[in-house]
């Protein structure tokens, strides 16, 4: 927390179950509501803030000190922060990193994200693990906690919300940037071998960088783009991106994905794209108790029996029982045995629930982009 606590305004974090935590506000002074979730990553708070998949959520970091490396535009996963609020135990009073170009608090204030520091994030995490994710509010109106609780209860549930429409691009665009390079280093971007059309349900720049680094020319299209329009672009492969909200509410994307599955084109889905693909293949999805948010989740690739440490951010999951005879389970979460990946038994289609493009890491599952390219190679023969 900053040395001068008087420089921060008292604030409340109120949960729908009636629990209220007192702390100090930073960032935007507005009242912000959303689903409160916890993220267990120790690094990468800037990537978390700018991940469009957090649209409609208040994110709480379990790492105790946040903000110490500041922020910089190179690490943004989108054009701006998308979460509604940010909860931390201690907001670092100083920024110490050679790449920093600003502070976390200033970025949040400019972007309309409300923050609160000085609360017991460990106790709040335990409450969410026991009772599940809850609607909440971050407010600086501290005189009436009951009113804050009522505000949280009046906010919309994550179930039934199509939030992809709020974060998708407005028109198609081309992406031609590879992985970030440190000064003095040189990571060549390979010549283009394949053309990929990527659906933007809230796509992260890290995904686009990985695709381009794997020799793909990428055309990004809005979430509501029809299957026929995509096929008219004559892609070698189709990518379904991550994104926020309830996959069952994005019915237009499910319909497009179902049609694309019959095209014979290689298809790769991540996170929301994985869930949409599961629905398109005739499966079902359901809401997890408190979701998976962090950079330390163990996943087993059932084809190799190897375990990889993964970055994750999702509140819904595919029901494995609903996919019998429709898809093959390929990856499983070793914490709770939920579905982390699937593939079609005949067609060049696969998807994962976690994030193989993870920035700042881990990078264990980055091989999946090579798997997608290999499918396109085989189709081209």
Secondary structure as UniProt FT lines:
FT   HELIX           5..7
FT   STRAND          9..15
FT   TURN            16..17
FT   STRAND          20..27
FT   STRAND          32..39
FT   HELIX           45..49
FT   HELIX           52..54
FT   TURN            55..56
FT   STRAND          57..61
FT   STRAND          65..66
FT   TURN            68..69
FT   HELIX           73..75
FT   STRAND          85..88
FT   STRAND          90..91
FT   TURN            98..99
FT   HELIX           104..111
FT   STRAND          114..117
FT   HELIX           121..131
FT   STRAND          134..139
FT   HELIX           145..154
FT   TURN            159..160
FT   HELIX           164..167
FT   STRAND          173..175
FT   TURN            183..184
FT   STRAND          194..200
FT   HELIX           205..213
FT   TURN            214..215
FT   STRAND          216..222
FT   TURN            223..224
FT   HELIX           227..232
FT   STRAND          237..240
FT   HELIX           247..249
FT   HELIX           251..261
FT   TURN            262..264
FT   STRAND          266..270
FT   HELIX           272..280
FT   TURN            281..282
FT   STRAND          285..301
FT   TURN            302..305
FT   STRAND          306..318
FT   HELIX           320..323
FT   TURN            324..326
FT   STRAND          328..333
FT   TURN            334..336
FT   STRAND          339..343
FT   STRAND          349..352
FT   TURN            356..357
FT   HELIX           364..366
FT   HELIX           367..380
//
